[in-house]
Each structure stands twice: as structure tokens, then as C-alpha cells.
Amino acid sequence: MNKRGAGEAQQLFLFFEIIIGIAVAGIFIFTAIDFDSVSNVNKIYTEEDLNLLTSTLLAAPGEIEYNYPLRTTYEITSADPFQIEKSLTVFSGFGYYNFTLTKEEHATQLQVT
């Protein structure tokens, strides 16, 4: 017993399944490529690492210039203690920039550039 339009409904249903499948696969692939976009683990690790690095550099003797590589996703909002914000743009997590900490001899504060 075939109803009228049953074939058209099945084709439409198949079309929607294909569209949903492509969307889900795209989300999985993007998440696998840029994991930082869905997780805060690296952001928290970077904040703690920079805060520990600050006291280490201040305790070291002499002049120091340290380049810390950061993803372009992260933006430093405050320097004491370091706090990082994440930007939510699509392709910003694929590039890096150097965050430079410098200390002059006998200085008690770091200069951030």
C-alpha cells in the first residue's frame, strides 16, 4: 500500500540526514583541529605558567629577556597576576605570537611587551 508522496518524503528526509551528517562531521573535525576553542585547559595552564615564571624571572640575577609563545587566541588582560582572555574567532587559534618579559639588572618589576 503506497501512499502518494511517500517517495518524495523519503528523499526529503534523506537530504536532511545528509545535511545534518555533514554539519556534525564538520564540528568534530574543527574540534579535533582546534581543541582550545572548546576547552579552557590550556588557558588555565598558561595563566599559572606565566604567574610562576614571573617570580622565577624576578629571582634570577642579571638582565633577562624571555619570549613566551602564545596562541593568537589568547589576549593578556592584566599583568599582576596574569589573566588571559580567549577570543572566540574561528581561525585565531592557528597562529602564535611572542609575549616578551624583560627584567633589568637589580629591578623589582618585569616589563611586559
C-alpha positions as CSV (number, residue, x, y, z in Angstrom):
1,M,0.0,0.0,0.0
2,N,1.9,3.0,-1.3
3,K,0.6,6.4,-0.3
4,R,1.0,9.3,-2.6
5,G,4.1,11.4,-1.9
6,A,5.8,8.8,0.2
7,G,8.8,8.6,-2.1
8,E,9.2,12.4,-2.0
9,A,9.1,12.4,1.8
10,Q,11.8,9.8,1.9
11,Q,14.0,11.8,-0.4
12,L,13.5,14.9,1.6
13,F,14.3,13.0,4.8
14,L,17.5,11.6,3.2
15,F,18.5,15.2,2.2
16,F,18.1,16.4,5.8
17,E,20.1,13.4,7.1
18,I,22.9,14.2,4.7
19,I,23.0,17.9,5.8
20,I,22.9,17.0,9.5
21,G,25.7,14.4,9.0
22,I,27.9,17.0,7.2
23,A,27.3,19.5,10.0
24,V,28.2,17.0,12.7
25,A,31.3,15.8,10.9
26,G,32.4,19.5,10.4
27,I,32.0,20.2,14.1
28,F,34.0,17.0,15.0
29,I,36.8,17.9,12.6
30,F,37.0,21.6,13.7
31,T,37.1,20.4,17.4
32,A,39.9,18.0,16.7
33,I,41.9,20.6,14.8
34,D,41.5,23.5,17.3
35,F,40.8,21.9,20.7
36,D,41.4,25.2,22.5
37,S,38.2,26.6,21.1
38,V,36.1,24.3,23.3
39,S,38.4,23.9,26.3
40,N,39.9,26.1,28.9
41,V,42.7,23.7,30.0
42,N,45.5,25.4,28.0
43,K,44.3,28.9,29.1
44,I,44.4,28.0,32.8
45,Y,47.8,26.2,32.3
46,T,49.2,29.3,30.5
47,E,48.0,31.7,33.3
48,E,49.6,29.6,36.0
49,D,52.8,29.2,34.0
50,L,53.1,32.9,33.4
51,N,52.5,33.7,37.1
52,L,55.2,31.2,38.2
53,L,57.5,32.4,35.5
54,T,57.2,36.0,36.8
55,S,58.5,35.2,40.3
56,T,61.3,33.0,38.8
57,L,62.5,35.8,36.5
58,L,62.5,38.3,39.3
59,A,64.6,36.0,41.5
60,A,67.1,35.4,38.7
61,P,70.3,37.6,38.7
62,G,71.2,39.9,35.8
63,E,69.3,41.1,32.8
64,I,66.7,38.8,31.3
65,E,64.6,38.8,28.2
66,Y,62.2,35.9,27.8
67,N,60.0,35.3,24.8
68,Y,56.9,33.2,25.8
69,P,55.0,31.9,22.7
70,L,51.2,32.4,23.0
71,R,48.4,31.5,20.6
72,T,46.7,34.4,18.9
73,T,43.5,33.2,20.6
74,Y,44.8,34.4,24.0
75,E,45.0,38.0,25.0
76,I,46.6,39.2,28.2
77,T,44.3,41.4,30.2
78,S,46.3,42.1,33.4
79,A,49.9,41.6,34.3
80,D,49.8,41.2,38.1
81,P,48.7,38.4,38.4
82,F,48.5,37.4,34.7
83,Q,44.9,37.0,33.5
84,I,44.1,35.8,30.0
85,E,41.0,36.2,27.9
86,K,40.1,34.0,24.9
87,S,38.8,35.4,21.7
88,L,36.2,33.3,20.0
89,T,37.1,33.9,16.4
90,V,37.2,30.9,14.1
91,F,40.7,30.8,12.8
92,S,42.6,32.8,15.5
93,G,43.9,29.7,17.3
94,F,46.2,28.6,14.5
95,G,48.8,31.4,14.8
96,Y,51.3,32.3,17.5
97,Y,53.0,35.5,18.8
98,N,55.8,36.1,21.3
99,F,54.9,37.6,24.6
100,T,58.2,39.2,25.9
101,L,59.1,39.6,29.5
102,T,62.2,41.7,30.3
103,K,64.0,42.4,33.5
104,E,66.9,44.8,34.0
105,E,69.6,44.1,36.5
106,H,68.6,44.8,40.1
107,A,65.0,45.5,39.0
108,T,62.0,44.6,41.2
109,Q,59.4,44.5,38.4
110,L,59.2,43.0,34.9
111,Q,58.5,44.9,31.8
112,V,55.9,43.3,29.5
113,T,55.9,43.9,25.8
